[in-house]
Amino acid sequence: MYTFIEKCVEVEDLCLEDGTKKIFLNMSSKNGSDVLISLLQYLKTSNLDNPDIIVRDERLEKLDSIVTEVKESEEWEDLSMNLYQTGILKGKAEGKAEFIIEILEDIDIVSDELRQKILAEKDETILSKWRKLATKAKNINYFIDLM
């Protein structure tokens, strides 16, 4: 059973049975120091253009530089392609479209209008173009402008 409150609570007897430790972050919270709020907002979108980032210090800029480097790396492209292939194996344009939406949701909130446009697309060439674009997009507007 999970309880979400505005403070950190360790649940000693919660067993996830996978040998790992989990940290759950409330990236919607606006409580806490400005530095913590800014970090959580950055983690929510992986984008320094997020207007909810209050403090943009050298640590956050360093984190952004690392995230950008990873996103631009061949390994990220390979991972992205591998995950995309999972959608292809489903044999449905819908799976590909859902994958694109998942990538975009890591950037920011995807509007219902954009979500519907992506899900309505059945042309695999266009979906492939959008997938590549989504993996490189720094913000949703960039993706929309180039799609």
Buried (B, 14 or more C-beta within 10 A) or exposed (E): EEEEEEEEEEEEEEEEEEEEEEEEEBBEEEEBEEEEBBBBBBEBBBBBBBEBBEBEEEEBEEBBEEBBEEBEEEEBBEEBEEBBEEBBEEEEBBBBBBBBBEBBBBBBEBEEEBBEBBBEBEEEEBBBEBBBBBBBBBBBEBBBEEB
